[in-house]
């Protein structure tokens, strides 16, 4: 009896009511300029109240909420590690020396495509968009200020490169997770995912190259440029040794070492360099680790570039993740997603409707929960057997989920990844979105593939003839 009560879900009309209200509150709240953490918490409370009114036990809601937030623990620890890492890389002179060398070598006209390619290579080889953003991404944002390239455009170039690598690298946990959930061979699934991600990436690279030409007429120099170089040189003891922390991090990531120990190693090396090369003491380094590095050079542009990082810089992001968990948990507990998927299964008369429906459902579920570590196993496990029923290979599902999960993640403000991008690069999601077409263009390509059937991988021996 208790098992039946535990499995109770809401009725279809109740699920739709919860979904519509939940999404409406988010958009209205954002339009009114209300802090998104408060919006999500209020929305979560309302979803819990509605769930209880519709017969869902509060104990189940609380248990699922606890499980959801617990699943974010590793992501939260990584966020804290990144905040501390950025603080130590600032006070040690690691980021300043990367900015210095970058401004000396790069030219404004070629800056954007070079940023995109470098971030692509690092993310693909290292298998991490987060590590790419926190290291070369932060440095490139500083270089952009020195070269006079707009920060939103630079953030777009960084994000395109970082998340292209994240989607197609066999070292990345994202495709590995989707491959496992969908039961698709990893490299076979990645190869198929390139059908949508590849063209979207190439369009983005061409766009960034053409857009970057408008800065090519300028010369590297000027008052601001010289002020940045002279200030950085006077404030820090610059040395190639300061590149050691990012080298250590990249090497450890390539060797497939865990993220937290890898970032810890990068922090430790930076702390040693800060004391040895910059003459910092334990107290000043600890202060940078907690509250971030506070640059006080008197040169505004330099101070804005270098005042970053610290444990406390990530507290807002962590609060956002917890609020997103409070909102998303009752929707899962109440069975809203289960009902939507069941509805798609019943109305899908052919493979095109089914594939399109799954794409929309996963994109919607991810947008609501903000975590593909939740949406991949939940939605993937529910729909993976639907594709063979309609004569489609499961690698189509892997491509769809990567496009509407990993690809969509940087654009959703309350998503784990979206919040991380904002915290790391300092540019809000909608500001860099127009300059990162790969993120949304790959979803459009996947949608067209689903609606037309073009590029959809068929099973060699379909289990049913529902084409």
Helices and strands as residue ranges (DSSP letters): H 2-6, H 12-31, H 36-53, H 58-71, H 73-92, H 94-105, H 108-126, H 129-132, I 133-137, H 138-147, H 151-168, H 173-182, H 186-212, G 213-215, H 222-235, G 240-243, H 244-254, H 259-276, H 282-291, H 300-306, G 311-314, H 315-333, H 336-347, H 351-369, H 372-389, H 395-404, H 406-409, H 416-425, H 429-433, H 437-452
